[in-house]
Amino acid sequence: MKEQIIGILGKNHKTPIEFNLVRNYDEVYGLYTYKGGVYVFKESMDIDFDELESKEQKEVLGLVLSKKWKLNNALQ
C-alpha cells in the first residue's frame, strides 16, 4: 500500500495533501512522503504509515486513490 502511495505522489512530495472527506483530527487527515517513506497527519502528529493498523492503511490508500484531496502547505 505504501508503495502505491509513493507511486502516485513520489518519494519526496514537498507539499502535504489534505483529504477533503475527513472531518475529525482523530482520523488521518493528510499525508506527505519523505525519503521514500509515507507519513500521515493524525491527532495533530506526524505518524509513520507503517504504524497504522492494516484497516486504516487501506482507508488512507482509498482516500489517496479517490483523488479527493488538495495540496495544503499549512500542514507542514
DRENMI-398850 format. One record per residue: y, x, z of N, C-alpha, C in turn; chain; residue in one letter. Coordinates in pm, 1 decimal. Layout:
<atoms>
ny,nx,nz,cay,cax,caz,cy,cx,cz,unit,code
Y,X,Z,Y,X,Z,Y,X,Z,A,A
...
</atoms>
This chain:
<atoms>
ny,nx,nz,cay,cax,caz,cy,cx,cz,unit,code
-119.2,82.0,0.0,0.0,0.0,0.0,125.7,86.4,0.0,A,M
123.6,190.1,82.1,237.7,280.3,88.3,262.3,344.1,-48.0,A,K
155.0,380.1,-117.2,166.9,442.8,-248.2,230.3,347.0,-349.2,A,E
200.1,218.1,-337.1,260.1,119.2,-426.5,410.4,110.1,-404.3,A,Q
452.3,112.7,-277.7,595.0,106.4,-245.7,665.1,230.7,-299.9,A,I
604.8,347.3,-280.1,663.3,471.5,-331.9,667.7,466.9,-484.7,A,I
566.4,408.3,-547.3,565.9,393.6,-691.7,682.1,309.5,-742.6,A,G
725.1,213.2,-664.8,835.9,125.7,-703.2,970.7,190.9,-672.4,A,I
984.0,247.9,-552.8,1113.4,299.9,-508.4,1131.4,449.8,-528.0,A,L
1022.5,523.0,-540.0,1030.8,668.3,-548.6,1010.4,732.2,-412.5,A,G
997.9,865.4,-410.6,968.8,937.7,-286.1,1089.1,953.5,-194.7,A,K
1208.9,946.5,-248.6,1331.7,961.6,-170.0,1433.4,858.1,-214.7,A,N
1412.1,734.7,-175.2,1503.5,626.2,-211.0,1622.2,633.6,-117.6,A,H
1735.3,681.5,-168.3,1850.4,715.0,-84.1,1915.8,594.2,-17.6,A,K
1916.1,481.1,-83.8,1979.7,362.6,-27.1,1871.8,268.6,25.5,A,T
1876.7,234.0,154.0,1776.8,141.7,209.5,1783.7,5.0,141.8,A,P
1671.3,-63.6,142.6,1669.8,-200.4,91.7,1658.6,-296.7,209.5,A,I
1718.4,-412.9,193.3,1714.1,-518.4,294.6,1647.7,-640.6,231.8,A,E
1550.8,-695.5,299.9,1479.0,-812.0,248.2,1561.4,-938.3,268.1,A,F
1572.8,-1017.5,162.3,1650.9,-1142.0,167.0,1583.1,-1250.1,249.8,A,N
1451.2,-1249.1,256.9,1376.6,-1358.5,318.8,1356.4,-1344.1,469.5,A,L
1399.8,-1234.0,526.8,1376.2,-1209.3,669.3,1500.2,-1249.4,748.1,A,V
1478.1,-1323.2,854.9,1591.2,-1372.9,933.9,1595.1,-1316.3,1075.8,A,R
1487.0,-1254.3,1120.9,1481.1,-1205.0,1258.7,1464.7,-1053.6,1260.5,A,N
1531.6,-988.4,1353.3,1521.9,-843.5,1363.5,1395.3,-797.4,1434.6,A,Y
1311.7,-892.6,1481.9,1182.9,-852.4,1538.1,1076.7,-844.5,1428.1,A,D
1115.4,-880.0,1304.2,1030.5,-863.0,1187.2,1083.0,-742.0,1109.3,A,E
1003.2,-692.6,1016.7,1051.7,-586.4,928.5,1158.5,-647.3,838.3,A,V
1279.9,-592.5,843.3,1390.1,-650.0,765.4,1442.6,-557.1,657.3,A,Y
1383.9,-438.9,645.2,1425.1,-346.7,540.5,1339.6,-221.9,544.7,A,G
1362.1,-133.1,446.5,1287.6,-6.7,445.8,1355.5,95.3,356.2,A,L
1308.1,218.7,367.5,1350.3,326.8,279.9,1234.9,425.3,268.2,A,Y
1241.7,510.5,167.2,1142.6,616.5,152.4,1212.6,749.9,172.3,A,T
1138.1,846.4,226.6,1195.1,978.4,251.7,1082.0,1080.3,252.0,A,Y
1094.0,1180.1,166.9,995.2,1287.9,156.2,852.8,1234.5,142.6,A,K
835.9,1130.6,62.2,704.1,1075.4,36.5,651.0,982.8,143.7,A,G
730.9,953.3,244.1,691.3,858.4,348.7,768.8,728.9,334.0,A,G
717.5,623.9,393.6,785.0,493.9,393.0,818.7,460.0,537.6,A,V
943.7,422.2,559.9,991.5,388.9,693.6,1055.9,251.4,688.7,A,Y
1023.0,169.2,787.0,1073.2,31.8,790.2,1172.3,14.9,904.3,A,V
1260.1,-82.2,887.7,1353.1,-120.8,993.2,1295.6,-242.9,1062.4,A,F
1274.9,-229.6,1192.8,1220.9,-338.7,1273.9,1274.4,-322.8,1414.5,A,K
1324.0,-429.7,1471.4,1378.3,-428.3,1607.5,1482.5,-318.4,1623.9,A,E
1565.1,-302.4,1521.2,1674.0,-203.4,1519.4,1625.6,-59.7,1531.8,A,S
1502.7,-32.8,1489.5,1446.8,102.5,1491.9,1389.3,136.0,1355.5,A,M
1377.5,265.7,1326.8,1304.0,314.0,1209.8,1160.6,337.8,1254.4,A,D
1065.9,277.4,1184.8,925.1,289.5,1221.6,847.1,334.0,1099.0,A,I
757.2,428.6,1116.8,671.4,474.5,1007.7,583.5,358.5,962.4,A,D
575.9,337.6,832.9,496.4,229.3,775.0,352.6,233.1,824.5,A,F
298.2,352.9,842.6,159.7,367.8,887.6,136.3,313.8,1028.6,A,D
241.6,296.2,1106.9,228.1,244.5,1242.9,218.4,91.4,1247.0,A,E
247.0,26.2,1135.4,236.8,-119.8,1129.9,90.2,-160.8,1119.3,A,L
59.0,-278.5,1169.2,-75.5,-332.5,1153.5,-97.6,-367.7,1006.4,A,E
-220.4,-370.7,964.1,-256.4,-395.0,824.7,-195.2,-524.9,771.9,A,S
-197.2,-628.9,851.5,-141.8,-758.0,810.3,7.6,-744.7,780.0,A,K
78.5,-675.1,866.1,222.5,-658.7,847.3,252.0,-567.6,727.3,A,E
168.4,-466.5,704.8,184.3,-380.6,587.5,172.9,-464.2,459.6,A,Q
77.4,-556.1,455.9,59.8,-642.4,339.1,181.9,-731.8,318.5,A,K
238.0,-782.8,428.9,357.5,-866.6,419.5,474.4,-787.2,362.8,A,E
490.6,-664.9,409.4,600.1,-579.0,361.5,580.6,-549.3,212.8,A,V
459.8,-515.1,172.9,432.8,-490.0,31.6,465.7,-613.9,-51.1,A,L
429.6,-731.1,-2.0,461.0,-855.0,-72.2,610.9,-874.9,-89.1,A,G
687.9,-840.0,14.1,833.7,-851.4,5.7,890.6,-755.0,-97.7,A,L
837.7,-632.5,-101.2,884.4,-534.8,-199.1,850.8,-582.6,-340.2,A,V
728.3,-628.6,-359.9,685.5,-674.3,-491.8,761.8,-798.0,-538.5,A,L
806.2,-880.4,-444.1,878.6,-1002.6,-479.4,1015.3,-972.7,-539.9,A,S
1064.8,-852.7,-514.1,1198.7,-809.6,-559.3,1308.8,-897.0,-502.2,A,K
1280.1,-964.1,-390.9,1381.7,-1044.7,-323.4,1442.4,-961.3,-211.7,A,K
1509.6,-855.0,-255.7,1575.5,-763.9,-164.3,1699.1,-708.9,-233.1,A,W
1783.6,-647.8,-152.3,1906.4,-588.8,-206.6,1927.6,-452.5,-142.4,A,K
2003.8,-368.7,-208.5,2041.1,-239.0,-151.2,2143.9,-264.5,-42.8,A,L
2134.0,-189.7,66.8,2227.0,-209.5,177.9,2250.7,-75.8,248.4,A,N
2362.6,-11.2,217.7,2398.3,116.3,280.3,2419.7,104.8,430.3,A,N
2452.0,-13.6,479.2,2479.8,-33.5,621.3,2356.5,-12.1,707.6,A,A
2237.3,-15.7,650.0,2115.0,2.0,728.6,2088.2,147.7,763.5,A,L
2160.7,240.8,704.9,2134.9,383.5,729.2,2160.5,422.3,870.7,A,Q
</atoms>
